Amino acid sequence: MKLITCPINGPRPLQEFAFGGEVRAMPDANEASDAAWADYVFHRTGEPGVRREWWYHVPSGTWFIAERDNQSDVFLRTYLYGAHHYEAEGAEA
């Protein structure tokens, strides 16, 4: 059974989670062109490597960030948004 560590509840089975996509900086809604929005919505980086991803723990209603190697499908660490400094395409949170 594959386990993911929820930052609130500890290791839990994969079936309790929903994938939310890669952590990426969102364009400024007031400044972005249609092309910038289209790029944000439709284009993703798909190359193998470690990615920061949004995950949702359904039973607790907790959104968090997981650093996962998408080539080996190994979770390296998980943390709540804002709990650790990270960069997403040049943006800081």
VMD Tcl script that draws the C-alpha trace (Angstrom):
set ca {
  {0.00 0.00 0.00}
  {1.38 3.41 -0.98}
  {1.44 5.96 1.85}
  {1.60 9.76 1.71}
  {2.48 11.75 4.80}
  {-0.22 14.29 5.56}
  {1.34 17.22 7.46}
  {-1.63 17.13 9.88}
  {-2.41 13.40 10.24}
  {0.86 11.62 9.40}
  {1.19 8.67 6.99}
  {-2.11 7.81 5.31}
  {-3.07 5.55 2.34}
  {-2.92 7.08 -1.14}
  {-6.68 6.53 -1.58}
  {-7.35 9.35 0.92}
  {-5.68 11.98 -1.30}
  {-6.47 13.93 -4.45}
  {-3.79 15.41 -6.71}
  {-4.12 19.16 -7.26}
  {-1.44 19.88 -9.85}
  {1.99 21.44 -9.92}
  {2.71 24.48 -7.73}
  {3.13 27.37 -10.14}
  {3.00 31.13 -9.95}
  {-0.34 32.45 -11.22}
  {-0.26 35.45 -13.58}
  {-1.55 38.77 -12.26}
  {-5.25 38.82 -13.15}
  {-5.17 42.56 -13.86}
  {-2.02 42.55 -15.98}
  {-1.87 39.21 -17.81}
  {-2.61 38.93 -21.52}
  {-4.85 36.21 -22.95}
  {-1.71 34.42 -24.15}
  {-0.23 34.46 -20.63}
  {-3.45 32.99 -19.18}
  {-3.59 30.33 -21.90}
  {0.01 29.40 -21.16}
  {-0.75 29.15 -17.42}
  {-3.88 27.03 -17.92}
  {-2.74 24.68 -20.68}
  {1.05 24.28 -20.50}
  {2.84 22.23 -17.86}
  {6.41 21.12 -17.41}
  {6.41 17.38 -17.83}
  {10.06 16.47 -17.72}
  {11.18 13.97 -15.09}
  {12.45 15.33 -11.79}
  {11.44 16.63 -8.41}
  {8.27 18.73 -8.54}
  {6.31 20.69 -5.96}
  {2.68 19.63 -6.17}
  {-0.60 20.47 -4.49}
  {-2.23 17.52 -2.71}
  {-5.52 17.38 -0.82}
  {-6.20 15.07 2.13}
  {-9.92 14.41 1.72}
  {-10.82 13.22 5.27}
  {-9.25 16.25 6.98}
  {-9.89 18.81 4.23}
  {-6.20 19.78 4.20}
  {-4.39 21.22 1.17}
  {-0.61 20.88 1.35}
  {2.49 20.82 -0.83}
  {4.42 17.65 -1.58}
  {7.84 17.47 -3.17}
  {7.73 14.36 -5.32}
  {10.15 12.81 -7.79}
  {7.78 12.16 -10.69}
  {10.18 9.72 -12.33}
  {10.42 7.33 -9.37}
  {7.07 8.43 -7.81}
  {8.75 8.91 -4.43}
  {7.49 11.59 -2.04}
  {10.48 13.44 -0.59}
  {8.62 15.69 1.87}
  {5.25 17.27 2.56}
  {4.38 20.53 4.29}
  {1.58 23.04 4.71}
  {1.54 26.03 2.37}
  {3.59 28.80 3.93}
  {5.32 26.45 6.38}
  {8.52 26.33 4.31}
  {10.09 28.82 1.93}
  {9.81 27.70 -1.67}
  {9.97 29.18 -5.15}
  {7.52 28.49 -7.95}
  {8.74 29.84 -11.25}
  {10.38 32.80 -9.53}
  {7.50 33.58 -7.16}
  {7.88 33.36 -3.42}
  {5.22 32.41 -0.91}
}
mol new
graphics top color blue
foreach p $ca { graphics top sphere $p radius 0.5 }
foreach p [lrange $ca 0 end-1] q [lrange $ca 1 end] { graphics top cylinder $p $q radius 0.2 }
display resetview
